[in-house]
């Protein structure tokens, strides 16, 4: 799972830096919800974020990526 986290972190940095034309989906095909955190174990999105992704504009998608980056930082700090 560490490689998945590193992939998410890499993409989050690229999105934050404006290095992508189209904002990519954070989905990594590990679709399991953690009942304690309410986050997908693969992409660290909430169910609401996952459900709304297809209807979101790029600004909202970038905000989700920002939240994912914060969640990654929080997980790293907790270890």
ABEGO torsion letter per residue (X at the ends): XAAAAAAAAAAAAAAAAGABABBBBABAGBBBBBAAAGBBAAAGBBAAAAAAAAABBAAAAAAAAAAAAAAAAAAAAAX
